[in-house]
Amino acid sequence: MKKIIALTLVLILAVGLFAGCKSSDKGSVYFLNFKPEADSAWQALAKTYTEKTGVTVKVVTAASGTYETTLTAEMAKKDAPTLFQCGNETALDTWKDYCLALDGTKFLNEMTTSDFNLKGEDGKTYCAGYCYEAFGIIVNTELLEKAGHSLDEIKDFASLKAVAEDITAHKDELGFAAFSSAGLDSSSSWRFSGHLANMPLYYEFRDDNVTEQPATITGKYLANYKNIWDLYMNNATCAPSELAAKTGDESRAEFANGQAVFFQNGTWEYANLTDASAMGFSMDPAKLAMIPIYCGVEGEEKAGLACGTENCWAVNAKASEEDQKATLDFMKWVVTSDEGTKMMAEQFGPIPFKNAKESANVFFNNANHLMSEGNYTVTWAFNYTPNVESWRQGVVDALLAYSTGSGDWSGVETAFVNGWATQYQLQEG
């Protein structure tokens, strides 16, 4: 009888210990970070989360330029990353078998837009874009008001054109122009062969549901590209004949010195414009804003800024269910908690999540505001460009010829459309 009681006690104890182990098995997180500059911030955040939840979060940061090779090596190990970077369609193709479908998760439900996410051919979301950059037309609102206009007036290309041409008509008495120089020097031309060229590419690809690099393009929206280029060229601080030599620094300085109301560039210019150490003086952030690049496309009054990213998270589909859950819980905490959203705002600027904190960068806040109002995001279609530098140079050469002499737009169309097909064929060999 004593043996039976003893055996029963042993069995009860064993069951209790087993149950206790299962109830405390919370899984763990292993994040392979690809931004060395954010390592210390991630390490501190991981420590905070572990202290709060008891869940282990390990952060390993790949050395700059080695992320793919580090990821390949780490994925071959028994304790592989549960959270990793998968930033574009090419990466998704490579790591598709390791990417968990995120649809329906509490983490994904916190997002305010799906525009930066990567989906598979099955339509499921495998990678979540957790931060982004944006470009558009930067506005000196103080000068705009001095010219008798306001941001509220500008809702599409027609209203932008009316404001710009009115400023030009009163340029001498105002003492400033509508646009800073659209320089085609190599230090500036990427703004127009890359970022401005994104506008006709985006709308064409949106119409055609393009999700991978096309072998050819039609140039359907090149008339709209001409609209905005002509507006820049004819309402600027300089004559079109001077564009070949105008640099990026000159264009920025013209805007910063109060010589122009508008300046096409991106969120990355904020520090240059507001940090006194960059230019010797600083602009007042309260007098800066960024608006979409309007070019006359139907429905563009609902456009947002041109936004894109290669900062996308993926969860390891081959990790244990416990580790997958722990990882998704950690991701949700990062984008909803005070600690997490504060770190993200400081390190990454805007994040497309409901609880995102405002950034000090007003351009990011403009982008987030437009998204929150339901405006569509103009995504970065230029990421599909074949032989990027060669194609862009062809477009720049054609813009130069058009702007400084020939006035023949057909050369730009040829460089755009035929140049794309040529560079695609060269790229594919």
C-alpha positions in Angstrom: 0.0 0.0 0.0 2.8 2.4 0.9 4.5 1.6 -2.5 1.2 2.4 -4.3 0.9 5.7 -2.4 4.5 6.6 -3.1 4.2 5.8 -6.8 1.0 7.9 -7.0 2.8 10.8 -5.4 5.6 10.5 -7.8 3.2 10.4 -10.8 1.3 13.5 -9.4 4.6 15.3 -8.9 5.8 14.4 -12.4 2.6 15.5 -14.0 2.7 18.8 -12.0 6.3 19.5 -13.1 5.4 18.7 -16.7 2.4 21.0 -16.6 4.5 23.7 -15.0 7.1 23.5 -17.7 4.5 23.8 -20.4 2.8 26.7 -18.8 6.1 28.6 -18.5 7.3 27.8 -22.0 6.7 31.3 -23.5 9.0 30.8 -26.5 11.8 33.2 -27.3 12.8 35.8 -29.9 15.9 36.0 -32.0 16.0 39.2 -34.1 18.7 39.5 -36.8 18.9 43.3 -37.2 20.4 44.8 -40.3 20.9 48.4 -39.2 24.1 48.7 -37.2 23.3 52.3 -36.2 20.2 51.1 -34.4 21.9 48.2 -32.5 22.1 49.9 -29.1 18.5 51.0 -29.3 17.4 47.5 -30.1 19.5 45.9 -27.4 18.0 48.3 -24.8 14.4 47.7 -26.0 15.0 43.9 -26.0 16.2 44.1 -22.4 13.1 46.2 -21.4 10.8 43.6 -23.0 12.4 40.7 -21.2 12.2 42.5 -17.9 8.5 43.1 -18.4 7.5 39.7 -19.8 10.1 37.2 -18.9 10.5 36.4 -22.6 14.0 36.2 -23.9 14.8 38.5 -26.8 18.2 38.2 -28.4 19.3 40.8 -30.9 22.2 40.1 -33.2 23.3 42.9 -35.6 24.9 42.1 -38.9 27.9 44.2 -39.9 27.2 46.8 -42.5 26.9 45.3 -46.0 26.9 41.7 -44.8 23.2 41.1 -43.9 22.4 38.5 -46.6 25.5 36.5 -46.0 24.9 36.7 -42.2 21.3 35.7 -42.6 22.2 32.7 -44.8 24.7 31.5 -42.2 22.3 32.0 -39.3 19.4 30.3 -40.9 21.4 27.2 -41.3 21.8 26.9 -37.5 19.5 25.1 -35.1 18.6 28.3 -33.3 17.9 30.4 -36.3 16.5 33.9 -36.3 12.8 34.1 -35.6 12.6 37.7 -36.9 14.6 38.9 -39.9 14.8 41.4 -42.7 13.3 40.7 -46.1 13.3 44.0 -47.9 12.2 43.5 -51.5 10.6 41.1 -53.9 14.0 39.5 -54.7 14.6 38.8 -51.1 11.1 37.4 -50.7 11.7 35.0 -53.6 14.9 33.9 -51.9 13.4 33.4 -48.4 9.8 32.6 -49.2 9.9 29.2 -47.5 11.1 30.9 -44.3 8.4 33.6 -44.3 5.3 33.1 -42.2 2.1 34.5 -43.6 1.2 37.4 -41.3 -2.4 37.9 -42.4 -4.8 38.0 -39.4 -2.2 38.5 -36.8 -2.7 41.1 -34.1 0.6 42.7 -35.2 -0.5 43.2 -38.8 -3.8 44.6 -37.7 -2.0 47.5 -36.1 -0.8 48.8 -39.5 -2.3 51.9 -41.1 -1.4 50.9 -44.6 -0.4 47.8 -46.5 1.4 49.8 -49.2 4.9 48.8 -47.9 4.2 45.1 -47.4 5.4 42.3 -49.6 2.9 39.7 -50.8 3.4 36.3 -52.4 1.7 35.1 -55.6 -1.0 33.6 -53.3 -1.9 37.1 -52.2 -0.8 36.5 -48.6 1.4 39.0 -46.7 4.8 37.6 -45.9 6.8 40.8 -45.1 5.7 43.9 -43.2 7.2 47.3 -44.1 7.7 48.8 -40.7 9.2 52.2 -41.6 9.6 54.3 -44.8 11.0 57.4 -46.5 9.1 59.8 -48.6 9.6 62.5 -51.2 7.4 65.2 -52.6 7.5 69.0 -53.0 8.9 70.8 -50.0 7.1 74.1 -49.3 8.2 77.3 -47.5 4.8 78.1 -46.2 5.9 81.6 -45.0 6.9 82.6 -48.6 3.7 81.0 -49.9 1.6 83.2 -47.6 3.7 86.3 -48.6 2.7 85.5 -52.2 -1.0 85.6 -51.1 -1.6 81.8 -51.2 -1.9 78.9 -48.8 -1.4 75.2 -48.7 -5.1 74.6 -48.6 -5.3 76.0 -52.2 -3.1 73.3 -53.6 -5.0 70.1 -54.2 -4.0 68.9 -57.7 -1.8 69.9 -60.6 -4.2 72.6 -61.9 -4.1 74.4 -58.5 -0.4 74.0 -58.1 0.1 75.4 -61.6 -2.1 78.4 -60.9 -0.2 79.2 -57.7 3.2 78.8 -59.3 2.4 80.9 -62.3 0.9 83.6 -60.2 4.1 83.7 -58.2 6.1 84.0 -61.4 3.9 86.8 -62.7 4.8 88.8 -59.5 8.3 87.4 -59.1 10.1 90.8 -59.3 7.9 92.5 -56.7 7.9 89.4 -54.4 11.7 88.9 -54.6 11.5 85.1 -55.0 10.5 82.4 -57.5 8.1 79.5 -57.4 10.6 76.7 -57.7 14.2 76.2 -56.9 16.3 75.2 -59.9 15.6 71.8 -61.4 19.3 71.2 -61.9 20.4 68.5 -64.3 24.0 68.3 -63.0 24.7 64.8 -61.8 24.4 65.9 -58.1 20.8 66.9 -58.8 19.5 65.0 -61.8 18.5 61.9 -59.9 15.6 63.9 -58.4 14.1 64.0 -61.9 15.3 60.9 -63.7 14.5 58.8 -60.5 12.0 60.5 -58.2 10.0 62.6 -60.7 10.1 59.8 -63.2 8.4 57.7 -60.5 5.2 59.5 -61.2 4.5 58.2 -64.7 5.9 54.8 -63.8 3.7 54.5 -60.7 0.5 55.3 -62.5 1.2 53.1 -65.4 2.1 50.2 -63.1 -0.9 50.8 -61.0 -3.2 50.6 -64.0 -1.5 47.4 -65.2 -1.1 45.7 -61.8 2.6 45.4 -62.3 4.2 43.4 -59.4 7.6 42.5 -61.0 10.0 44.2 -63.3 8.4 44.5 -66.8 10.4 44.0 -70.0 8.7 47.0 -71.6 6.7 50.1 -70.6 4.2 52.1 -72.6 4.9 55.6 -71.4 1.1 56.1 -71.0 1.6 59.0 -68.4 4.5 60.8 -70.0 2.3 63.8 -70.8 1.9 64.1 -67.1 5.6 63.9 -66.6 5.9 66.8 -69.1 3.3 68.8 -67.2 5.3 68.9 -64.0 8.7 69.2 -65.7 7.5 72.2 -67.7 6.1 73.8 -64.5 9.4 73.3 -62.7 11.4 74.6 -65.7 9.3 77.6 -66.5 8.7 78.9 -63.0 12.1 78.6 -61.5 15.0 80.7 -60.1 16.9 80.3 -63.3 16.4 80.1 -67.1 16.0 76.6 -68.7 19.3 77.2 -70.5 21.1 77.2 -67.1 19.8 73.8 -65.9 22.7 71.7 -67.2 25.1 73.3 -64.6 22.8 73.7 -61.7 23.7 71.4 -58.7 21.8 69.9 -55.9 23.5 72.1 -53.4 22.5 75.2 -55.3 18.9 74.1 -55.5 18.8 73.5 -51.8 20.5 76.8 -51.0 18.0 78.7 -53.2 15.2 77.3 -51.2 16.8 77.7 -47.8 17.8 81.3 -48.6 14.2 82.3 -49.4 14.7 82.5 -53.2 12.0 79.9 -53.9 8.7 78.6 -52.5 9.0 75.0 -53.7 11.8 72.5 -53.7 11.4 68.9 -54.8 13.2 66.5 -52.5 12.6 64.0 -49.7 12.3 63.5 -45.9 16.1 63.1 -45.7 16.4 66.9 -46.5 14.9 67.8 -43.2 18.1 67.8 -41.2 19.9 69.8 -43.9 17.3 72.5 -43.8 16.8 72.7 -40.1 20.2 71.9 -38.6 22.3 75.1 -38.4 25.5 73.0 -38.7 24.6 71.9 -42.2 24.2 75.3 -43.8 25.4 77.8 -41.2 21.7 78.7 -40.4 18.5 76.9 -40.0 14.9 77.1 -41.3 12.0 77.2 -38.9 10.4 73.7 -39.0 7.0 75.4 -38.4 7.3 77.1 -41.8 8.0 73.9 -43.7 5.7 71.3 -45.2 5.8 68.6 -47.9 3.0 68.1 -50.4 2.5 65.4 -53.1 3.9 65.8 -56.6 0.9 66.6 -58.6 1.1 66.0 -62.4 -2.5 66.1 -63.7 -3.6 62.5 -63.3 -7.3 62.0 -62.7 -8.1 61.5 -59.0 -4.7 62.8 -57.8 -6.4 65.0 -55.2 -6.4 61.9 -53.1 -2.7 61.2 -53.6 -0.3 61.1 -50.7 3.5 61.5 -50.7 5.7 59.1 -52.7 6.7 56.6 -50.0 8.8 53.5 -50.1 11.0 51.2 -48.0 13.2 48.1 -48.0 12.7 47.9 -44.2 10.5 44.9 -43.9 10.1 42.3 -41.2 9.6 38.6 -41.8 8.8 35.9 -39.2 10.6 32.5 -39.5 8.0 30.0 -40.7 10.3 27.2 -39.7 10.6 28.3 -36.0 8.5 26.5 -33.4 5.0 27.7 -32.8 6.0 29.0 -29.4 8.8 31.1 -30.9 6.6 32.3 -33.7 4.0 33.5 -31.2 6.6 35.1 -28.9 8.0 36.9 -31.9 4.6 38.2 -33.1 3.8 39.3 -29.5 7.2 41.2 -29.4 6.5 42.8 -32.7 3.1 44.0 -31.6 4.6 45.4 -28.4 7.3 47.3 -30.3 4.7 49.1 -32.4 2.1 49.7 -29.7 4.0 50.3 -26.4 5.3 53.7 -25.3 8.8 52.3 -25.1 8.7 50.7 -28.5 7.0 53.6 -30.4 9.4 56.1 -28.8 12.4 54.1 -30.0 11.0 53.6 -33.5 10.2 57.3 -33.9 13.8 58.2 -32.8 15.6 55.6 -34.9 13.3 55.2 -37.9 11.1 58.3 -38.2 7.6 57.4 -39.2 6.1 54.0 -38.8 2.8 53.0 -40.4 1.1 51.8 -37.2 -1.9 53.2 -35.3 0.1 54.1 -32.2 3.0 55.7 -34.0 4.5 58.7 -32.2 5.1 61.9 -34.2 8.5 62.4 -35.5 10.5 65.6 -35.1 10.7 65.6 -38.9 7.6 67.4 -40.1 7.8 65.9 -43.5 7.3 62.4 -42.0 4.3 63.8 -40.1 2.9 65.2 -43.3 3.2 61.7 -44.9 1.5 60.0 -42.0 -1.3 62.6 -41.9 -2.1 62.1 -45.6 -2.2 58.3 -45.0 -4.5 58.7 -42.0 -6.8 60.8 -44.1 -7.2 57.8 -46.5 -5.0 59.2 -49.3 -3.3 56.6 -51.5 0.4 56.2 -51.3 2.5 56.7 -54.4 4.8 53.8 -54.1 8.3 53.6 -55.4 7.8 52.2 -58.9 11.3 53.3 -59.9 12.6 50.2 -57.9 11.8 48.2 -61.0 14.1 50.2 -63.3 16.5 48.0 -65.4 20.2 49.0 -65.4 19.2 52.0 -63.3 22.2 54.3 -63.9 22.2 53.8 -67.7 18.5 54.2 -68.1 18.4 57.4 -65.9 21.4 58.9 -67.8 19.4 58.5 -71.1 16.5 60.3 -69.6 18.7 63.1 -68.2 20.3 63.6 -71.6 16.9 63.8 -73.3 15.6 66.2 -70.7 18.7 68.4 -71.2 18.2 68.4 -75.0 14.5 69.3 -74.6 15.0 72.0 -71.9 18.1 73.8 -73.3 17.5 73.8 -77.0 15.4 71.4 -79.1 12.1 71.7 -77.3 11.3 68.3 -78.7 9.6 66.1 -76.1 9.6 63.0 -78.3 13.3 62.6 -77.4 12.3 62.2 -73.7 9.6 59.7 -74.7 12.1 57.6 -76.7 14.7 57.7 -73.9 12.0 56.6 -71.4 10.2 53.9 -73.3 12.8 52.5 -75.8 15.5 53.1 -73.3 13.7 50.8 -70.8 13.4 48.0 -73.3 17.0 48.3 -74.3 18.4 48.3 -70.8 16.1 45.4 -69.8 17.6 43.3 -72.7 21.1 44.3 -71.7 20.4 43.4 -68.1 19.0 40.0 -69.1 21.9 39.3 -71.4 
